Amino acid sequence: MIPLSIDADISKIAAGQARRHAVASLVKTMLFMAALSFPAAHAAVAAKDKDAKSNVDTDSIISTISASERTRPFPVGEKTAYFVNIKDGDQVKPPFRVAFAVTGMGVAPVVAGSIPNTGHHHILIDMPMPADIKAPIPFDKPNEYAHQHYKHFGSGETETLLDLPPGKHTLRLLFADHKHVPYYISSKEISIVVLDKTR
Ligand SMILES: [Cu+2]
């Protein structure tokens, strides 16, 4: 009886080892297949991206921002907001993509409530920096103006498509808390020229 039970134990151990070995082989095979399929999957994603991009005019920005400016080092400790893809003097065809960023702070949606050192972006369009430092950044009333003046990115967005009437416009980023009260972390005001859609 005893040898039998030892045999049984050994066979159990052997079965366990075989199972572990089989699982390890399966994992290896899966990793190998994943590695094989990665370029194909990557290509598919790239093709999908290309399709998505074809819906938006990616050449709408005529900018002279150099590659080194676009990838400039992160300014450690500095709290500032900046436009990523447009700069003062740019000419743009509407609608145009505007990407923006903040340093030294985190981006959080308004619904997250009060979280220290976080907030959301705003773009002031043809508007001066608000003078009252305790007042929330206003919201445009519907149809108040021909175009929007205060854009809130309360979902934590870091880019948008802007459609503005042709002519010169000023843009400035202003970062504010969940109650839209500015931190006065802002970008410099930039002037851009929005071209006629037909040009
Ligand atoms: Cu806001």
Residues whose N, C-alpha, C, O or C-beta is under 5 A from the ligand:
A	BS01	CU	H152 H180
